[in-house]
Amino acid sequence: MRGFLYCTKCTRMLTGSASRGRGKYYYYYHCTSACGCRYKAEDVNAAILKRTEKVHSKTRNGRSMYKIGK
Ligand SMILES: [Zn+2]
């Protein structure tokens, strides 16, 4: 999940990092510019999952249509 995430404010690339707290690690994505944006990895991953699901359902529909056409 690294290398293709961009800040919604300044569109710079985000970099992932972990910080330790309360006995476990918390993952964040930081903006690489000075705008100081920080996103919780949980939120980012949830957003990615949503997007992925959409793509998958599209692919599935495309496949079933293809099958019917054949
Ligand atoms: Zn930013």
N, CA, C, O and the ligand as a Tripos MOL2 file, in Angstrom:
@<TRIPOS>MOLECULE
protein
  281   279    71     0     0
PROTEIN
NO_CHARGES

@<TRIPOS>ATOM
      1 N           0.8320   -1.1980    0.0000 N.3       1 MET1
      2 CA          0.0000    0.0000    0.0000 C.3       1 MET1
      3 C           0.8660    1.2470    0.0000 C.2       1 MET1
      4 O           0.5150    2.2340    0.6470 O.2       1 MET1
      5 N           1.9640    1.2310   -0.6920 N.am      2 ARG2
      6 CA          2.8630    2.3730   -0.6590 C.3       2 ARG2
      7 C           3.2450    2.7590   -2.0760 C.2       2 ARG2
      8 O           3.3800    1.9020   -2.9490 O.2       2 ARG2
      9 N           3.4150    4.0370   -2.2950 N.am      3 GLY3
     10 CA          3.9380    4.4780   -3.5720 C.3       3 GLY3
     11 C           2.8950    4.9570   -4.5500 C.2       3 GLY3
     12 O           3.2510    5.4720   -5.6100 O.2       3 GLY3
     13 N           1.6130    4.8080   -4.2390 N.am      4 PHE4
     14 CA          0.5980    5.2710   -5.1860 C.3       4 PHE4
     15 C          -0.4970    6.0620   -4.5010 C.2       4 PHE4
     16 O          -1.5960    6.2220   -5.0330 O.2       4 PHE4
     17 N          -0.1770    6.5620   -3.2960 N.am      5 LEU5
     18 CA         -1.1570    7.3650   -2.5700 C.3       5 LEU5
     19 C          -0.7620    8.8260   -2.6400 C.2       5 LEU5
     20 O           0.4150    9.1650   -2.5190 O.2       5 LEU5
     21 N          -1.7340    9.6780   -2.8320 N.am      6 TYR6
     22 CA         -1.4430   11.0980   -2.9730 C.3       6 TYR6
     23 C          -2.2870   11.9170   -2.0140 C.2       6 TYR6
     24 O          -3.4350   11.5820   -1.7210 O.2       6 TYR6
     25 N          -1.6900   12.9960   -1.5340 N.am      7 CYS7
     26 CA         -2.3740   13.9170   -0.6350 C.3       7 CYS7
     27 C          -3.5390   14.5660   -1.3730 C.2       7 CYS7
     28 O          -3.4100   14.9630   -2.5310 O.2       7 CYS7
     29 N          -4.6760   14.6700   -0.6930 N.am      8 THR8
     30 CA         -5.8410   15.2710   -1.3380 C.3       8 THR8
     31 C          -5.7250   16.7910   -1.3670 C.2       8 THR8
     32 O          -6.4490   17.4530   -2.1100 O.2       8 THR8
     33 N          -4.8130   17.3510   -0.5570 N.am      9 LYS9
     34 CA         -4.6620   18.7990   -0.4900 C.3       9 LYS9
     35 C          -3.7020   19.2980   -1.5540 C.2       9 LYS9
     36 O          -4.0230   20.2140   -2.3110 O.2       9 LYS9
     37 N          -2.5070   18.6850   -1.6090 N.am     10 CYS10
     38 CA         -1.4640   19.2270   -2.4710 C.3      10 CYS10
     39 C          -1.0170   18.2190   -3.5350 C.2      10 CYS10
     40 O          -0.1180   18.5110   -4.3230 O.2      10 CYS10
     41 N          -1.6380   17.0410   -3.5600 N.am     11 THR11
     42 CA         -1.3860   15.9870   -4.5560 C.3      11 THR11
     43 C           0.0580   15.4840   -4.5490 C.2      11 THR11
     44 O           0.5210   14.8970   -5.5270 O.2      11 THR11
     45 N           0.7530   15.7130   -3.4640 N.am     12 ARG12
     46 CA          2.0840   15.1130   -3.3310 C.3      12 ARG12
     47 C           1.9280   13.6560   -2.8960 C.2      12 ARG12
     48 O           0.8770   13.2420   -2.4060 O.2      12 ARG12
     49 N           2.9860   12.9080   -3.0860 N.am     13 MET13
     50 CA          2.9270   11.5100   -2.7050 C.3      13 MET13
     51 C           2.9420   11.3620   -1.1880 C.2      13 MET13
     52 O           3.5910   12.1350   -0.4830 O.2      13 MET13
     53 N           2.2270   10.3700   -0.7050 N.am     14 LEU14
     54 CA          2.2210   10.0860    0.7230 C.3      14 LEU14
     55 C           3.2140    8.9710    1.0270 C.2      14 LEU14
     56 O           3.4290    8.0700    0.2170 O.2      14 LEU14
     57 N           3.8020    9.0510    2.1890 N.am     15 THR15
     58 CA          4.7100    7.9980    2.6110 C.3      15 THR15
     59 C           4.2010    7.3710    3.9000 C.2      15 THR15
     60 O           3.7180    8.0670    4.7920 O.2      15 THR15
     61 N           4.3130    6.0660    3.9890 N.am     16 GLY16
     62 CA          3.7830    5.3610    5.1480 C.3      16 GLY16
     63 C           4.8030    5.2580    6.2640 C.2      16 GLY16
     64 O           6.0040    5.1540    6.0140 O.2      16 GLY16
     65 N           4.3210    5.2880    7.4910 N.am     17 SER17
     66 CA          5.2230    5.0950    8.6200 C.3      17 SER17
     67 C           4.4330    4.5660    9.8040 C.2      17 SER17
     68 O           3.2210    4.7590    9.9010 O.2      17 SER17
     69 N           5.1360    3.9020   10.6930 N.am     18 ALA18
     70 CA          4.4880    3.3400   11.8760 C.3      18 ALA18
     71 C           4.9900    4.0550   13.1100 C.2      18 ALA18
     72 O           6.1760    4.3640   13.2250 O.2      18 ALA18
     73 N           4.0820    4.3150   14.0290 N.am     19 SER19
     74 CA          4.5020    4.8680   15.3110 C.3      19 SER19
     75 C           3.9440    3.9860   16.4130 C.2      19 SER19
     76 O           2.8470    3.4380   16.2980 O.2      19 SER19
     77 N           4.7010    3.8610   17.4600 N.am     20 ARG20
     78 CA          4.3220    2.9330   18.4920 C.3      20 ARG20
     79 C           3.5440    3.6380   19.5930 C.2      20 ARG20
     80 O           3.9150    4.7260   20.0310 O.2      20 ARG20
     81 N           2.4840    3.0210   20.0260 N.am     21 GLY21
     82 CA          1.7160    3.5810   21.1200 C.3      21 GLY21
     83 C           0.8350    2.5240   21.7470 C.2      21 GLY21
     84 O           0.2720    1.6890   21.0380 O.2      21 GLY21
     85 N           0.7080    2.5420   23.0360 N.am     22 ARG22
     86 CA         -0.1550    1.6190   23.7700 C.3      22 ARG22
     87 C           0.0950    0.1580   23.3900 C.2      22 ARG22
     88 O          -0.8400   -0.6250   23.2210 O.2      22 ARG22
     89 N           1.3730   -0.1860   23.2600 N.am     23 GLY23
     90 CA          1.7300   -1.5900   23.0570 C.3      23 GLY23
     91 C           1.5050   -2.1160   21.6580 C.2      23 GLY23
     92 O           1.7580   -3.2930   21.4010 O.2      23 GLY23
     93 N           1.0300   -1.2700   20.7330 N.am     24 LYS24
     94 CA          0.9160   -1.7240   19.3560 C.3      24 LYS24
     95 C           1.2970   -0.6140   18.4010 C.2      24 LYS24
     96 O           1.4280    0.5470   18.7910 O.2      24 LYS24
     97 N           1.4700   -0.9800   17.1700 N.am     25 TYR25
     98 CA          1.9060   -0.0050   16.1800 C.3      25 TYR25
     99 C           0.7120    0.5990   15.4650 C.2      25 TYR25
    100 O          -0.2600   -0.0780   15.1310 O.2      25 TYR25
    101 N           0.8250    1.8870   15.2460 N.am     26 TYR26
    102 CA         -0.1900    2.5790   14.4750 C.3      26 TYR26
    103 C           0.4370    3.0510   13.1710 C.2      26 TYR26
    104 O           1.5270    3.6210   13.1690 O.2      26 TYR26
    105 N          -0.2290    2.8190   12.1070 N.am     27 TYR27
    106 CA          0.3180    3.1780   10.7990 C.3      27 TYR27
    107 C          -0.3470    4.4330   10.2620 C.2      27 TYR27
    108 O          -1.5650    4.6040   10.3250 O.2      27 TYR27
    109 N           0.4830    5.2840    9.7430 N.am     28 TYR28
    110 CA          0.0010    6.5390    9.1800 C.3      28 TYR28
    111 C           0.6060    6.7590    7.8050 C.2      28 TYR28
    112 O           1.6500    6.2010    7.4660 O.2      28 TYR28
    113 N          -0.0560    7.5640    7.0410 N.am     29 TYR29
    114 CA          0.5130    8.0450    5.7890 C.3      29 TYR29
    115 C           0.7380    9.5370    5.9260 C.2      29 TYR29
    116 O          -0.1860   10.2940    6.2250 O.2      29 TYR29
    117 N           1.9670    9.9450    5.7070 N.am     30 HIS30
    118 CA          2.3160   11.3560    5.8130 C.3      30 HIS30
    119 C           2.4670   11.9580    4.4300 C.2      30 HIS30
    120 O           2.9040   11.3050    3.4830 O.2      30 HIS30
    121 N           2.0910   13.2200    4.3470 N.am     31 CYS31
    122 CA          2.3600   13.9700    3.1260 C.3      31 CYS31
    123 C           3.8470   14.3290    3.0970 C.2      31 CYS31
    124 O           4.4310   14.6560    4.1300 O.2      31 CYS31
    125 N           4.4580   14.2670    1.9080 N.am     32 THR32
    126 CA          5.8930   14.5430    1.8120 C.3      32 THR32
    127 C           6.1870   16.0310    1.6500 C.2      32 THR32
    128 O           7.3490   16.4350    1.6820 O.2      32 THR32
    129 N           5.1620   16.8420    1.4790 N.am     33 SER33
    130 CA          5.3970   18.2790    1.3910 C.3      33 SER33
    131 C           5.1830   18.9250    2.7610 C.2      33 SER33
    132 O           4.9930   18.2300    3.7580 O.2      33 SER33
    133 N           5.2150   20.2210    2.8000 N.am     34 ALA34
    134 CA          5.1240   20.9400    4.0730 C.3      34 ALA34
    135 C           3.6860   21.1220    4.5440 C.2      34 ALA34
    136 O           3.4590   21.7220    5.5940 O.2      34 ALA34
    137 N           2.7320   20.6280    3.8070 N.am     35 CYS35
    138 CA          1.3410   20.8750    4.1940 C.3      35 CYS35
    139 C           0.9590   20.1120    5.4570 C.2      35 CYS35
    140 O          -0.0230   20.4490    6.1180 O.2      35 CYS35
    141 N           1.7370   19.0810    5.7910 N.am     36 GLY36
    142 CA          1.5670   18.4400    7.0920 C.3      36 GLY36
    143 C           0.3700   17.5140    7.2070 C.2      36 GLY36
    144 O          -0.0530   17.1900    8.3170 O.2      36 GLY36
    145 N          -0.1820   17.0860    6.0880 N.am     37 CYS37
    146 CA         -1.3170   16.1660    6.1370 C.3      37 CYS37
    147 C          -0.8890   14.8160    6.7000 C.2      37 CYS37
    148 O           0.2100   14.3340    6.4260 O.2      37 CYS37
    149 N          -1.7550   14.2290    7.4750 N.am     38 ARG38
    150 CA         -1.4850   12.8930    7.9870 C.3      38 ARG38
    151 C          -2.7840   12.0970    7.9500 C.2      38 ARG38
    152 O          -3.8240   12.5520    8.4280 O.2      38 ARG38
    153 N          -2.7050   10.9190    7.3810 N.am     39 TYR39
    154 CA         -3.8940   10.0830    7.2730 C.3      39 TYR39
    155 C          -3.6840    8.7880    8.0280 C.2      39 TYR39
    156 O          -2.6190    8.1770    7.9470 O.2      39 TYR39
    157 N          -4.6860    8.3800    8.7490 N.am     40 LYS40
    158 CA         -4.6320    7.0800    9.4120 C.3      40 LYS40
    159 C          -4.6340    5.9960    8.3560 C.2      40 LYS40
    160 O          -5.4210    6.0400    7.4100 O.2      40 LYS40
    161 N          -3.7520    5.0220    8.5180 N.am     41 ALA41
    162 CA         -3.6740    3.9490    7.5310 C.3      41 ALA41
    163 C          -5.0040    3.2050    7.4420 C.2      41 ALA41
    164 O          -5.3950    2.7570    6.3640 O.2      41 ALA41
    165 N          -5.6950    3.0720    8.5690 N.am     42 GLU42
    166 CA         -6.9880    2.3870    8.5570 C.3      42 GLU42
    167 C          -7.9530    3.0620    7.5970 C.2      42 GLU42
    168 O          -8.6200    2.4030    6.7990 O.2      42 GLU42
    169 N          -8.0180    4.3830    7.6850 N.am     43 ASP43
    170 CA         -8.9350    5.1230    6.8230 C.3      43 ASP43
    171 C          -8.5320    4.9860    5.3670 C.2      43 ASP43
    172 O          -9.3700    4.7840    4.4890 O.2      43 ASP43
    173 N          -7.2290    5.1000    5.1250 N.am     44 VAL44
    174 CA         -6.7340    5.0130    3.7550 C.3      44 VAL44
    175 C          -7.0330    3.6400    3.1840 C.2      44 VAL44
    176 O          -7.5120    3.5230    2.0560 O.2      44 VAL44
    177 N          -6.7520    2.6040    3.9540 N.am     45 ASN45
    178 CA         -6.9710    1.2540    3.4710 C.3      45 ASN45
    179 C          -8.4450    0.9910    3.2280 C.2      45 ASN45
    180 O          -8.8050    0.3050    2.2720 O.2      45 ASN45
    181 N          -9.3060    1.5340    4.0920 N.am     46 ALA46
    182 CA        -10.7410    1.3700    3.8990 C.3      46 ALA46
    183 C         -11.1770    2.0150    2.5920 C.2      46 ALA46
    184 O         -12.0040    1.4660    1.8650 O.2      46 ALA46
    185 N         -10.6190    3.1780    2.3000 N.am     47 ALA47
    186 CA        -10.9530    3.8750    1.0630 C.3      47 ALA47
    187 C         -10.4770    3.0750   -0.1350 C.2      47 ALA47
    188 O         -11.1710    2.9880   -1.1490 O.2      47 ALA47
    189 N          -9.2930    2.4910   -0.0170 N.am     48 ILE48
    190 CA         -8.7500    1.6920   -1.1160 C.3      48 ILE48
    191 C          -9.6190    0.4620   -1.3350 C.2      48 ILE48
    192 O          -9.9190    0.0990   -2.4720 O.2      48 ILE48
    193 N         -10.0200   -0.1750   -0.2460 N.am     49 LEU49
    194 CA        -10.8660   -1.3610   -0.3440 C.3      49 LEU49
    195 C         -12.1630   -1.0380   -1.0660 C.2      49 LEU49
    196 O         -12.6080   -1.7880   -1.9340 O.2      49 LEU49
    197 N         -12.7570    0.0770   -0.7010 N.am     50 LYS50
    198 CA        -14.0050    0.4920   -1.3440 C.3      50 LYS50
    199 C         -13.8040    0.6100   -2.8440 C.2      50 LYS50
    200 O         -14.6080    0.1220   -3.6380 O.2      50 LYS50
    201 N         -12.7000    1.2760   -3.2180 N.am     51 ARG51
    202 CA        -12.4280    1.4860   -4.6340 C.3      51 ARG51
    203 C         -12.2130    0.1400   -5.3340 C.2      51 ARG51
    204 O         -12.7050   -0.0880   -6.4390 O.2      51 ARG51
    205 N         -11.4670   -0.7430   -4.6640 N.am     52 THR52
    206 CA        -11.1630   -2.0410   -5.2450 C.3      52 THR52
    207 C         -12.4400   -2.8400   -5.4540 C.2      52 THR52
    208 O         -12.6090   -3.4950   -6.4830 O.2      52 THR52
    209 N         -13.3400   -2.7850   -4.4730 N.am     53 GLU53
    210 CA        -14.5960   -3.5060   -4.5960 C.3      53 GLU53
    211 C         -15.3640   -3.0380   -5.8190 C.2      53 GLU53
    212 O         -15.9300   -3.8410   -6.5610 O.2      53 GLU53
    213 N         -15.3750   -1.7380   -6.0160 N.am     54 LYS54
    214 CA        -16.0770   -1.1870   -7.1660 C.3      54 LYS54
    215 C         -15.5020   -1.7420   -8.4540 C.2      54 LYS54
    216 O         -16.2420   -2.1590   -9.3460 O.2      54 LYS54
    217 N         -14.1790   -1.7460   -8.5490 N.am     55 VAL55
    218 CA        -13.5200   -2.2430   -9.7530 C.3      55 VAL55
    219 C         -13.8560   -3.7050   -9.9630 C.2      55 VAL55
    220 O         -14.1290   -4.1350  -11.0830 O.2      55 VAL55
    221 N         -13.8340   -4.4660   -8.8800 N.am     56 HIS56
    222 CA        -14.1060   -5.8990   -8.9800 C.3      56 HIS56
    223 C         -15.5280   -6.1570   -9.4720 C.2      56 HIS56
    224 O         -15.7460   -7.0090  -10.3340 O.2      56 HIS56
    225 N         -16.4910   -5.4220   -8.9230 N.am     57 SER57
    226 CA        -17.8690   -5.6610   -9.3320 C.3      57 SER57
    227 C         -18.0390   -5.2890  -10.8090 C.2      57 SER57
    228 O         -18.8150   -5.9080  -11.5360 O.2      57 SER57
    229 N         -17.3030   -4.2770  -11.2260 N.am     58 LYS58
    230 CA        -17.3570   -3.8990  -12.6410 C.3      58 LYS58
    231 C         -16.8370   -5.0310  -13.5120 C.2      58 LYS58
    232 O         -17.4350   -5.3910  -14.5260 O.2      58 LYS58
    233 N         -15.6920   -5.5890  -13.0810 N.am     59 THR59
    234 CA        -15.0810   -6.6760  -13.8370 C.3      59 THR59
    235 C         -16.0210   -7.8690  -13.8920 C.2      59 THR59
    236 O         -16.1730   -8.5160  -14.9280 O.2      59 THR59
    237 N         -16.6480   -8.1470  -12.7560 N.am     60 ARG60
    238 CA        -17.5550   -9.2940  -12.7090 C.3      60 ARG60
    239 C         -18.7100   -9.0930  -13.6890 C.2      60 ARG60
    240 O         -19.0890  -10.0050  -14.4240 O.2      60 ARG60
    241 N         -19.2560   -7.8840  -13.6800 N.am     61 ASN61
    242 CA        -20.3560   -7.6030  -14.5990 C.3      61 ASN61
    243 C         -19.8970   -7.7590  -16.0360 C.2      61 ASN61
    244 O         -20.6010   -8.3290  -16.8700 O.2      61 ASN61
    245 N         -18.7180   -7.2500  -16.3130 N.am     62 GLY62
    246 CA        -18.1920   -7.3470  -17.6660 C.3      62 GLY62
    247 C         -18.0480   -8.7940  -18.0950 C.2      62 GLY62
    248 O         -18.3450   -9.1520  -19.2350 O.2      62 GLY62
    249 N         -17.5890   -9.6170  -17.1730 N.am     63 ARG63
    250 CA        -17.3890  -11.0250  -17.4920 C.3      63 ARG63
    251 C         -18.7130  -11.7150  -17.7840 C.2      63 ARG63
    252 O         -18.8510  -12.4460  -18.7640 O.2      63 ARG63
    253 N         -19.6940  -11.4630  -16.8980 N.am     64 SER64
    254 CA        -20.9670  -12.1640  -17.0790 C.3      64 SER64
    255 C         -21.6210  -11.7190  -18.3850 C.2      64 SER64
    256 O         -22.2580  -12.5150  -19.0740 O.2      64 SER64
    257 N         -21.4580  -10.4430  -18.7140 N.am     65 MET65
    258 CA        -22.0230   -9.9690  -19.9770 C.3      65 MET65
    259 C         -21.3260  -10.6530  -21.1490 C.2      65 MET65
    260 O         -21.9450  -11.0340  -22.1420 O.2      65 MET65
    261 N         -20.0440  -10.7860  -20.9940 N.am     66 TYR66
    262 CA        -19.2510  -11.4460  -22.0430 C.3      66 TYR66
    263 C         -19.6990  -12.8760  -22.2460 C.2      66 TYR66
    264 O         -19.8120  -13.3610  -23.3720 O.2      66 TYR66
    265 N         -19.9560  -13.5460  -21.1200 N.am     67 LYS67
    266 CA        -20.3970  -14.9440  -21.1870 C.3      67 LYS67
    267 C         -21.7440  -15.0470  -21.9050 C.2      67 LYS67
    268 O         -21.9530  -15.9100  -22.7570 O.2      67 LYS67
    269 N         -22.6480  -14.1400  -21.5340 N.am     68 ILE68
    270 CA        -23.9860  -14.1690  -22.1170 C.3      68 ILE68
    271 C         -23.8840  -13.9400  -23.6310 C.2      68 ILE68
    272 O         -24.5650  -14.5790  -24.4330 O.2      68 ILE68
    273 N         -22.9960  -12.9930  -23.9820 N.am     69 GLY69
    274 CA        -22.8310  -12.6790  -25.3970 C.3      69 GLY69
    275 C         -22.3200  -13.8600  -26.1970 C.2      69 GLY69
    276 O         -22.6220  -13.9910  -27.3840 O.2      69 GLY69
    277 N         -21.5590  -14.7060  -25.5630 N.am     70 LYS70
    278 CA        -21.0040  -15.8550  -26.2650 C.3      70 LYS70
    279 C         -22.0670  -16.9400  -26.3820 C.2      70 LYS70
    280 O         -21.8050  -18.0030  -26.9450 O.2      70 LYS70
    281 ZN         -0.2460   17.4920    1.3670 Zn       71 ZN71
@<TRIPOS>BOND
     1     1     2 1
     2     2     3 1
     3     3     4 2
     4     3     5 am
     5     5     6 1
     6     6     7 1
     7     7     8 2
     8     7     9 am
     9     9    10 1
    10    10    11 1
    11    11    12 2
    12    11    13 am
    13    13    14 1
    14    14    15 1
    15    15    16 2
    16    15    17 am
    17    17    18 1
    18    18    19 1
    19    19    20 2
    20    19    21 am
    21    21    22 1
    22    22    23 1
    23    23    24 2
    24    23    25 am
    25    25    26 1
    26    26    27 1
    27    27    28 2
    28    27    29 am
    29    29    30 1
    30    30    31 1
    31    31    32 2
    32    31    33 am
    33    33    34 1
    34    34    35 1
    35    35    36 2
    36    35    37 am
    37    37    38 1
    38    38    39 1
    39    39    40 2
    40    39    41 am
    41    41    42 1
    42    42    43 1
    43    43    44 2
    44    43    45 am
    45    45    46 1
    46    46    47 1
    47    47    48 2
    48    47    49 am
    49    49    50 1
    50    50    51 1
    51    51    52 2
    52    51    53 am
    53    53    54 1
    54    54    55 1
    55    55    56 2
    56    55    57 am
    57    57    58 1
    58    58    59 1
    59    59    60 2
    60    59    61 am
    61    61    62 1
    62    62    63 1
    63    63    64 2
    64    63    65 am
    65    65    66 1
    66    66    67 1
    67    67    68 2
    68    67    69 am
    69    69    70 1
    70    70    71 1
    71    71    72 2
    72    71    73 am
    73    73    74 1
    74    74    75 1
    75    75    76 2
    76    75    77 am
    77    77    78 1
    78    78    79 1
    79    79    80 2
    80    79    81 am
    81    81    82 1
    82    82    83 1
    83    83    84 2
    84    83    85 am
    85    85    86 1
    86    86    87 1
    87    87    88 2
    88    87    89 am
    89    89    90 1
    90    90    91 1
    91    91    92 2
    92    91    93 am
    93    93    94 1
    94    94    95 1
    95    95    96 2
    96    95    97 am
    97    97    98 1
    98    98    99 1
    99    99   100 2
   100    99   101 am
   101   101   102 1
   102   102   103 1
   103   103   104 2
   104   103   105 am
   105   105   106 1
   106   106   107 1
   107   107   108 2
   108   107   109 am
   109   109   110 1
   110   110   111 1
   111   111   112 2
   112   111   113 am
   113   113   114 1
   114   114   115 1
   115   115   116 2
   116   115   117 am
   117   117   118 1
   118   118   119 1
   119   119   120 2
   120   119   121 am
   121   121   122 1
   122   122   123 1
   123   123   124 2
   124   123   125 am
   125   125   126 1
   126   126   127 1
   127   127   128 2
   128   127   129 am
   129   129   130 1
   130   130   131 1
   131   131   132 2
   132   131   133 am
   133   133   134 1
   134   134   135 1
   135   135   136 2
   136   135   137 am
   137   137   138 1
   138   138   139 1
   139   139   140 2
   140   139   141 am
   141   141   142 1
   142   142   143 1
   143   143   144 2
   144   143   145 am
   145   145   146 1
   146   146   147 1
   147   147   148 2
   148   147   149 am
   149   149   150 1
   150   150   151 1
   151   151   152 2
   152   151   153 am
   153   153   154 1
   154   154   155 1
   155   155   156 2
   156   155   157 am
   157   157   158 1
   158   158   159 1
   159   159   160 2
   160   159   161 am
   161   161   162 1
   162   162   163 1
   163   163   164 2
   164   163   165 am
   165   165   166 1
   166   166   167 1
   167   167   168 2
   168   167   169 am
   169   169   170 1
   170   170   171 1
   171   171   172 2
   172   171   173 am
   173   173   174 1
   174   174   175 1
   175   175   176 2
   176   175   177 am
   177   177   178 1
   178   178   179 1
   179   179   180 2
   180   179   181 am
   181   181   182 1
   182   182   183 1
   183   183   184 2
   184   183   185 am
   185   185   186 1
   186   186   187 1
   187   187   188 2
   188   187   189 am
   189   189   190 1
   190   190   191 1
   191   191   192 2
   192   191   193 am
   193   193   194 1
   194   194   195 1
   195   195   196 2
   196   195   197 am
   197   197   198 1
   198   198   199 1
   199   199   200 2
   200   199   201 am
   201   201   202 1
   202   202   203 1
   203   203   204 2
   204   203   205 am
   205   205   206 1
   206   206   207 1
   207   207   208 2
   208   207   209 am
   209   209   210 1
   210   210   211 1
   211   211   212 2
   212   211   213 am
   213   213   214 1
   214   214   215 1
   215   215   216 2
   216   215   217 am
   217   217   218 1
   218   218   219 1
   219   219   220 2
   220   219   221 am
   221   221   222 1
   222   222   223 1
   223   223   224 2
   224   223   225 am
   225   225   226 1
   226   226   227 1
   227   227   228 2
   228   227   229 am
   229   229   230 1
   230   230   231 1
   231   231   232 2
   232   231   233 am
   233   233   234 1
   234   234   235 1
   235   235   236 2
   236   235   237 am
   237   237   238 1
   238   238   239 1
   239   239   240 2
   240   239   241 am
   241   241   242 1
   242   242   243 1
   243   243   244 2
   244   243   245 am
   245   245   246 1
   246   246   247 1
   247   247   248 2
   248   247   249 am
   249   249   250 1
   250   250   251 1
   251   251   252 2
   252   251   253 am
   253   253   254 1
   254   254   255 1
   255   255   256 2
   256   255   257 am
   257   257   258 1
   258   258   259 1
   259   259   260 2
   260   259   261 am
   261   261   262 1
   262   262   263 1
   263   263   264 2
   264   263   265 am
   265   265   266 1
   266   266   267 1
   267   267   268 2
   268   267   269 am
   269   269   270 1
   270   270   271 1
   271   271   272 2
   272   271   273 am
   273   273   274 1
   274   274   275 1
   275   275   276 2
   276   275   277 am
   277   277   278 1
   278   278   279 1
   279   279   280 2
@<TRIPOS>SUBSTRUCTURE
     1 MET1         2 RESIDUE 1 A MET
     2 ARG2         6 RESIDUE 1 A ARG
     3 GLY3        10 RESIDUE 1 A GLY
     4 PHE4        14 RESIDUE 1 A PHE
     5 LEU5        18 RESIDUE 1 A LEU
     6 TYR6        22 RESIDUE 1 A TYR
     7 CYS7        26 RESIDUE 1 A CYS
     8 THR8        30 RESIDUE 1 A THR
     9 LYS9        34 RESIDUE 1 A LYS
    10 CYS10       38 RESIDUE 1 A CYS
    11 THR11       42 RESIDUE 1 A THR
    12 ARG12       46 RESIDUE 1 A ARG
    13 MET13       50 RESIDUE 1 A MET
    14 LEU14       54 RESIDUE 1 A LEU
    15 THR15       58 RESIDUE 1 A THR
    16 GLY16       62 RESIDUE 1 A GLY
    17 SER17       66 RESIDUE 1 A SER
    18 ALA18       70 RESIDUE 1 A ALA
    19 SER19       74 RESIDUE 1 A SER
    20 ARG20       78 RESIDUE 1 A ARG
    21 GLY21       82 RESIDUE 1 A GLY
    22 ARG22       86 RESIDUE 1 A ARG
    23 GLY23       90 RESIDUE 1 A GLY
    24 LYS24       94 RESIDUE 1 A LYS
    25 TYR25       98 RESIDUE 1 A TYR
    26 TYR26      102 RESIDUE 1 A TYR
    27 TYR27      106 RESIDUE 1 A TYR
    28 TYR28      110 RESIDUE 1 A TYR
    29 TYR29      114 RESIDUE 1 A TYR
    30 HIS30      118 RESIDUE 1 A HIS
    31 CYS31      122 RESIDUE 1 A CYS
    32 THR32      126 RESIDUE 1 A THR
    33 SER33      130 RESIDUE 1 A SER
    34 ALA34      134 RESIDUE 1 A ALA
    35 CYS35      138 RESIDUE 1 A CYS
    36 GLY36      142 RESIDUE 1 A GLY
    37 CYS37      146 RESIDUE 1 A CYS
    38 ARG38      150 RESIDUE 1 A ARG
    39 TYR39      154 RESIDUE 1 A TYR
    40 LYS40      158 RESIDUE 1 A LYS
    41 ALA41      162 RESIDUE 1 A ALA
    42 GLU42      166 RESIDUE 1 A GLU
    43 ASP43      170 RESIDUE 1 A ASP
    44 VAL44      174 RESIDUE 1 A VAL
    45 ASN45      178 RESIDUE 1 A ASN
    46 ALA46      182 RESIDUE 1 A ALA
    47 ALA47      186 RESIDUE 1 A ALA
    48 ILE48      190 RESIDUE 1 A ILE
    49 LEU49      194 RESIDUE 1 A LEU
    50 LYS50      198 RESIDUE 1 A LYS
    51 ARG51      202 RESIDUE 1 A ARG
    52 THR52      206 RESIDUE 1 A THR
    53 GLU53      210 RESIDUE 1 A GLU
    54 LYS54      214 RESIDUE 1 A LYS
    55 VAL55      218 RESIDUE 1 A VAL
    56 HIS56      222 RESIDUE 1 A HIS
    57 SER57      226 RESIDUE 1 A SER
    58 LYS58      230 RESIDUE 1 A LYS
    59 THR59      234 RESIDUE 1 A THR
    60 ARG60      238 RESIDUE 1 A ARG
    61 ASN61      242 RESIDUE 1 A ASN
    62 GLY62      246 RESIDUE 1 A GLY
    63 ARG63      250 RESIDUE 1 A ARG
    64 SER64      254 RESIDUE 1 A SER
    65 MET65      258 RESIDUE 1 A MET
    66 TYR66      262 RESIDUE 1 A TYR
    67 LYS67      266 RESIDUE 1 A LYS
    68 ILE68      270 RESIDUE 1 A ILE
    69 GLY69      274 RESIDUE 1 A GLY
    70 LYS70      278 RESIDUE 1 A LYS
    71 ZN71       281 GROUP 0 **** ****
